[in-house]
Amino acid sequence: MSINGFYLMPHPPIVIPEVGRGEEEKISTTSSSLNKLGKEISEKAPSTIIVITPHGTMFQDAIALAYEDKIKGSLKNFGVPEVSLNIDINKSLTSRIFELSMQEDIPAVMATNELLNQYNASISIDHGALVPLYFIDKYYKNYKLVHITYAPISDMELYKFGMMIAKAVENLDENAIFIASGDLSHRLKEEGPYDFSPYGEKFDREFLSKLQEGDVLGLFNMDRETVCSAGECGRRSVLIMLGALEGKKFTGELLSYEGTFGVGYGVMSLHSASGSESMLKKLEELKNAAQQKKLSQSNPYVRLARESLTTYLTTGKPMKHIPNYVTEEMKNTKRGVFVSLKKYGELRGCIGTFLPTTDSVAEEIVRNAIEAGVEDPRFGEVQESELLNIDFSVDVLTEPLPAEKTELNPKEYGVIVASGGRRGLLLPDLEGVDTVEEQLSIALQKAGIGQHEPYTIKKFKVIRHKEE
């Protein structure tokens, strides 16, 4: 038996009357849609419900499969501990998914209480799983649960993990349904949970449209800046669901979409279409093309940064010679340089020099790229296997000039604050740093300088080079 139902369900606790206390009426369409799905699922009477959630205990490098006899949770963090669930885990299916994932080298972990106790955590039904299940439990309770928390690993690994879920269901002849729990953009309004971004609405519109069309390639090939700027938590859940649909054509029925509170809530049911079509080979080709593009960047600054760190991680030694594509300006100019690494939109390392410490910008990039990868104390060392999932950027600093507070603009100028031998630097145009006061406060904190101590200010600009 194969999975006989695929659903995208949001998880706003406020949609539950005990939490919303009347506010849930503002997203009544979402509530109606979730109730509709609850009834539909009850009619299918699955023996197992598989839920992918963003809000369980998450590992950065492995998908977590809850593995205990039972799993329980409540909305006590939202003021209503009486809203709770206590469900048996389908351990045989969970175990089979894990075994198949290990065979395919997909990073996964059996999340037991014994393991999570090491991190002061325990197995529980988080609100990402509890909210969708609340609307199912109103109509149907006779099921076991497979509770999975995704990880920020590569899109292809998530897709292949979904394939393993489908294979495990077939192996054990389970009667299962699949729920991809996730909210869409959290940046639809200024008063939303995150800062407003014009990419929020764009992401939601394109994401839902492509899902309705069954456009798997389009979902994987969405503009990276749009995805990274949307502030969403549902995309990875859906990528796993798409993997579980590998080989099947499908369309999506959008039951509702609301963004009342500045967060996109999409409710969708996916339906099989006639015919079959494997996406795996096409997705691999898409991945390889993206990798080749990264390896052949036309911008010499980011190309040199990538090549420098790659050389070091593969040989254990810095590159010996400056490549031919490096420009004369890079070879003959001395400047401070920052190299930043981002993985899936999140910072993975950043090291820089505000004044030149080598004979050229090129040498500065070579050194700082390696240090950003292996010396940033905030992160573990970058592994060679991560490189193609990392985006490089290089900021070349202009010469710092003395400045007064009134001359600063956090979007245009970076700052260097100094007092005695203490010094702190903050680059310009950083997300979440919108005022001079915020900029100086962070720079002072980095330097260990008190807010009321005397200090000097220098300002500088950066020329930013990013991978295409």
C-alpha positions in Angstrom: 0.0 0.0 0.0 1.2 3.5 -0.8 0.6 6.8 1.0 -3.0 7.7 0.2 -3.1 11.4 1.2 -0.8 14.4 1.0 -1.5 17.7 2.7 0.1 21.1 3.3 -1.2 22.3 6.7 -0.1 25.4 8.6 0.4 25.5 12.4 -0.7 28.8 13.9 -1.7 28.1 17.5 -4.0 31.1 17.4 -6.3 29.2 15.1 -7.2 26.9 18.0 -10.1 28.5 20.0 -8.6 27.9 23.4 -5.5 29.9 22.3 -7.2 32.5 20.1 -10.0 33.4 22.5 -11.9 35.1 19.6 -8.8 36.1 17.6 -9.1 32.9 15.6 -12.1 34.4 13.9 -9.7 36.6 12.0 -8.4 33.5 10.2 -11.7 31.7 10.0 -11.1 30.5 6.4 -7.9 28.7 7.6 -9.9 27.1 10.4 -12.6 26.0 8.0 -10.1 24.5 5.7 -8.3 22.6 8.4 -11.6 21.2 9.7 -12.4 20.1 6.2 -9.2 18.2 6.0 -9.8 16.7 9.4 -13.1 15.3 8.1 -11.5 14.1 4.9 -8.7 12.3 6.7 -11.2 10.7 9.1 -12.9 9.2 6.1 -9.7 7.7 4.9 -9.1 6.1 8.4 -5.3 5.9 8.1 -3.5 3.6 10.6 -0.6 6.0 10.6 -0.1 9.7 10.1 3.3 10.9 9.1 4.0 14.5 10.1 7.0 16.6 9.0 7.5 19.6 11.4 9.9 22.5 11.6 9.5 22.9 15.4 10.6 19.6 17.0 14.1 19.3 18.5 16.1 20.1 15.4 19.6 18.9 14.5 21.6 21.0 12.1 23.1 18.0 10.3 20.5 15.2 10.5 16.7 14.7 10.2 15.2 13.7 13.6 12.8 10.7 13.8 11.1 10.5 17.2 11.5 7.0 18.5 9.8 6.1 21.8 6.7 4.1 22.5 4.6 7.2 22.9 4.8 10.9 22.2 2.9 13.6 24.0 2.7 17.3 23.9 0.6 20.3 24.7 0.2 24.0 24.0 1.3 25.0 27.5 3.8 27.5 25.9 0.8 29.2 24.5 -1.1 29.4 27.8 -3.4 26.3 27.3 -1.8 23.2 28.8 -5.2 21.5 28.6 -4.9 21.3 24.8 -2.7 18.2 24.6 -2.2 14.9 22.7 -0.7 11.6 23.7 -0.2 9.3 20.7 1.5 5.9 20.1 4.5 6.1 17.7 4.6 3.7 14.8 8.1 2.4 15.8 8.3 -0.2 13.0 7.6 2.3 10.2 9.9 4.9 11.9 12.7 2.3 12.1 12.2 1.3 8.5 12.5 4.9 7.3 15.7 5.3 9.3 17.2 2.1 7.9 16.5 3.0 4.3 17.9 6.5 4.9 21.1 5.1 6.2 21.4 2.8 3.2 21.2 5.9 0.9 23.6 8.0 3.1 20.8 10.5 4.0 21.7 12.0 7.4 19.1 11.0 9.9 19.0 10.2 13.6 16.7 8.2 15.9 15.7 10.9 18.4 15.1 9.1 21.7 14.7 10.6 25.2 18.1 9.2 26.1 19.7 11.0 23.2 17.8 14.3 23.7 18.5 14.4 27.4 22.1 15.3 26.5 20.7 18.5 25.1 18.2 19.2 27.9 15.4 18.2 25.6 12.9 15.4 25.3 10.6 13.8 22.7 7.4 15.8 22.5 4.6 16.8 20.1 5.6 20.4 19.1 3.0 22.9 18.0 4.1 22.3 14.4 2.7 18.8 14.7 0.0 19.4 17.3 -2.0 22.1 15.5 -2.6 20.0 12.4 -3.3 16.9 14.5 -5.8 18.9 16.7 -8.0 19.3 13.6 -7.7 15.6 12.8 -8.4 14.4 16.4 -11.7 16.3 16.4 -12.9 13.6 13.9 -10.5 10.7 14.1 -8.2 9.3 16.7 -7.4 5.7 15.8 -3.9 6.1 14.4 -0.3 5.9 15.2 2.2 8.7 14.5 5.5 9.1 12.7 7.0 12.4 14.0 9.8 13.8 11.9 11.7 17.1 12.4 13.5 18.2 9.3 17.0 19.6 9.2 18.7 22.3 7.2 20.4 19.9 4.9 20.5 20.0 1.1 17.3 20.1 -0.9 18.2 16.9 -2.7 18.8 15.1 0.6 15.3 16.2 1.8 13.7 15.0 -1.5 15.5 11.6 -1.3 14.4 11.3 2.4 10.8 11.7 1.2 11.4 8.9 -1.2 12.6 6.7 1.6 9.4 7.4 3.5 7.3 6.3 0.6 9.4 3.2 0.1 9.1 2.3 3.8 5.3 2.7 3.7 5.2 0.3 0.7 7.6 -2.2 2.4 5.4 -2.5 5.4 2.1 -2.2 3.6 1.0 0.7 5.8 -2.2 2.7 5.4 -0.7 6.2 5.8 -1.3 9.8 5.1 1.4 12.5 4.9 1.2 16.0 6.4 3.8 18.7 5.5 3.4 21.1 8.4 4.6 24.6 7.7 3.8 28.3 7.6 4.7 30.4 4.6 6.4 33.8 4.8 6.5 35.5 8.2 7.3 38.8 6.6 4.1 39.9 5.0 3.5 42.9 7.2 5.5 45.4 9.3 3.6 44.3 12.4 4.4 40.6 11.7 6.8 38.4 13.7 9.7 39.3 11.4 10.7 42.5 9.6 8.6 43.1 6.5 10.1 42.0 3.2 8.7 42.5 -0.3 9.9 39.0 -1.0 7.4 37.5 1.5 4.3 37.9 -0.7 6.3 37.0 -3.8 7.4 33.7 -2.2 4.0 32.7 -1.0 2.4 33.5 -4.4 5.0 31.6 -6.4 5.3 28.7 -4.0 1.6 27.9 -3.8 1.2 28.4 -7.6 3.9 25.9 -8.4 2.6 23.5 -5.9 -0.9 23.7 -7.4 0.6 23.0 -10.8 2.7 20.1 -9.6 5.8 21.9 -10.8 8.5 20.1 -8.9 11.4 21.6 -10.9 9.9 25.1 -10.5 9.7 24.6 -6.7 13.4 23.5 -6.6 14.5 26.3 -8.9 12.8 29.3 -7.2 14.9 32.4 -6.9 17.4 32.0 -4.1 17.0 35.5 -2.8 13.3 35.2 -2.7 13.5 31.9 -0.7 16.1 33.2 1.7 14.3 36.5 2.4 10.8 35.1 2.8 11.2 34.0 6.4 9.2 30.8 6.0 9.3 27.4 7.7 7.3 25.2 5.4 9.4 24.8 2.3 11.6 22.0 3.6 8.5 20.1 4.8 7.1 20.3 1.3 10.4 19.2 -0.3 10.2 16.0 1.7 6.6 15.6 0.7 7.6 16.0 -3.0 10.1 13.2 -2.5 7.4 11.0 -1.2 5.5 11.8 -4.4 8.5 10.8 -6.7 7.3 9.1 -9.8 3.7 10.5 -9.5 2.2 13.4 -11.4 0.0 15.5 -9.1 -1.8 18.8 -8.8 -2.6 20.8 -5.7 -6.1 22.0 -4.5 -5.6 25.2 -2.6 -8.4 25.3 0.0 -7.4 28.6 1.5 -4.6 31.2 2.0 -4.6 34.0 4.6 -2.0 36.4 5.8 -4.0 38.3 8.4 -1.3 38.3 11.1 1.7 38.9 8.8 2.3 35.2 8.3 1.1 33.2 5.3 -1.2 30.2 6.1 -1.7 28.0 3.1 -3.9 24.9 3.3 -3.6 22.5 0.4 -4.5 18.9 -0.6 -2.5 17.2 -3.3 -4.2 14.9 -5.8 -2.6 12.3 -8.1 -3.0 13.1 -11.8 -3.0 10.6 -14.6 0.3 9.2 -15.8 3.7 9.0 -14.0 6.9 11.0 -14.2 10.1 10.6 -12.4 11.7 13.9 -11.3 14.8 12.5 -9.7 17.1 12.5 -12.8 15.9 16.0 -13.7 16.5 17.3 -10.2 20.0 15.8 -10.2 20.7 17.6 -13.5 19.4 20.8 -12.0 21.6 20.3 -9.0 24.7 19.6 -11.2 24.1 22.7 -13.3 23.8 24.9 -10.1 27.1 23.4 -8.8 28.8 24.0 -12.1 27.6 27.6 -12.1 29.1 28.1 -8.6 32.4 26.6 -9.6 32.7 28.9 -12.7 31.7 32.2 -11.2 32.6 35.2 -13.5 33.2 37.4 -10.4 36.9 36.9 -9.6 36.5 38.0 -6.0 34.0 35.3 -5.0 35.6 32.8 -7.3 38.9 33.2 -5.6 37.3 32.9 -2.1 35.6 29.7 -3.1 38.7 28.2 -4.7 40.9 29.2 -1.7 38.7 27.4 0.9 38.1 24.5 -1.4 41.8 24.0 -2.0 42.5 24.1 1.7 39.8 21.6 2.6 40.8 19.2 -0.1 44.6 19.3 0.3 45.1 20.6 3.8 47.2 23.4 2.5 46.6 27.0 1.2 46.7 27.5 -2.5 50.3 28.2 -3.7 49.7 30.5 -6.6 47.2 33.3 -7.4 45.1 32.1 -10.4 45.2 33.8 -13.8 41.6 35.1 -13.6 42.5 37.4 -10.7 42.6 41.0 -11.9 45.6 43.4 -11.7 43.6 45.6 -9.4 43.2 42.7 -6.9 46.9 42.0 -7.1 48.1 45.6 -6.7 45.6 47.1 -4.2 45.8 46.8 -0.5 42.5 46.8 1.4 40.7 45.3 4.3 38.5 42.3 3.2 35.7 40.3 4.8 34.7 36.9 3.5 31.3 35.7 4.5 29.8 32.2 4.1 26.1 31.5 4.1 24.4 28.1 4.0 20.7 28.0 3.0 20.6 31.8 3.9 22.1 31.4 7.4 25.5 32.6 8.3 28.1 29.8 8.3 31.3 31.8 8.9 32.7 35.3 8.5 36.2 36.5 9.1 37.7 39.8 7.9 40.3 42.5 8.3 39.4 46.2 8.5 43.0 47.1 7.5 45.1 45.2 5.0 47.4 42.6 6.6 48.9 41.2 3.3 50.3 42.7 0.2 47.1 42.7 -1.9 43.4 42.2 -1.9 43.9 38.9 -3.6 46.1 37.6 -0.8 43.7 39.0 1.8 40.8 37.0 0.2 42.8 33.8 0.1 43.7 34.0 3.8 40.3 35.2 5.1 38.3 32.7 3.1 40.2 29.9 4.8 39.7 31.5 8.2 36.0 32.1 7.6 35.7 28.3 6.9 37.8 26.9 9.8 38.6 29.6 12.3 35.3 31.4 13.1 34.8 30.5 16.8 31.0 30.7 16.4 30.8 27.7 14.1 32.3 24.3 13.6 34.8 23.9 10.7 33.2 23.8 7.3 33.4 20.3 5.7 34.3 19.7 2.1 30.9 18.1 1.6 29.2 21.4 2.5 30.9 23.6 0.0 28.4 23.4 -2.8 25.6 24.4 -0.4 27.5 27.5 0.7 27.3 30.9 -0.9 30.4 33.1 -0.7 30.5 36.9 -0.6 33.5 39.2 -0.4 33.4 42.7 1.0 36.3 45.0 0.1 36.5 47.9 2.6 37.4 51.5 1.7 39.9 53.2 3.9 38.3 54.0 7.3 37.8 57.7 8.0 37.2 59.5 11.4 33.5 60.3 11.8 31.0 61.8 14.1 27.8 60.0 15.0 25.8 62.5 12.9 27.7 61.4 9.8 26.7 57.8 10.1 24.2 55.8 8.1 24.0 52.0 8.9 22.8 51.3 5.3 25.7 53.1 3.7 28.6 53.0 6.1 30.2 50.4 8.3 31.7 51.6 11.6 34.8 50.9 13.7 34.7 51.9 17.4 37.8 52.0 19.5 38.8 52.8 23.0 42.4 52.1 24.1 43.3 48.7 22.6 39.7 47.6 22.2 38.2 47.7 18.8 34.9 46.6 17.3 33.7 46.6 13.7 30.3 46.3 12.1 29.7 46.0 8.3 27.0 48.2 6.7 23.6 47.2 5.4 23.0 44.3 7.8 19.6 42.8 8.2 17.9 44.0 11.4 20.3 47.0 11.9 18.3 50.0 10.9 19.5 52.8 13.1 22.8 54.4 14.0 22.1 53.6 17.7 21.7 49.9 17.0 24.8 49.9 14.8 27.0 51.6 17.5 25.5 49.5 20.3 26.4 46.2 18.5 29.9 47.5 17.6 30.6 48.6 21.2 29.4 45.2 22.5 31.7 43.4 20.1 34.6 45.5 21.3 33.8 45.1 25.0 33.4 48.9 25.3 30.8 50.2 27.7 28.0 52.5 26.3 29.1 55.4 28.5 32.9 55.0 28.0 34.7 57.5 25.6 35.4 56.0 22.2 36.3 57.1 18.7 34.4 56.3 15.5 35.6 55.6 12.0 33.3 55.0 9.1 33.9 53.1 5.9 32.1 51.8 2.8 32.3 48.3 1.3 32.2 47.1 -2.3 30.3 43.8 -2.0 30.8 40.9 -4.3 28.3 38.1 -4.2 28.0 34.8 -6.1 25.4 34.9 -8.9 
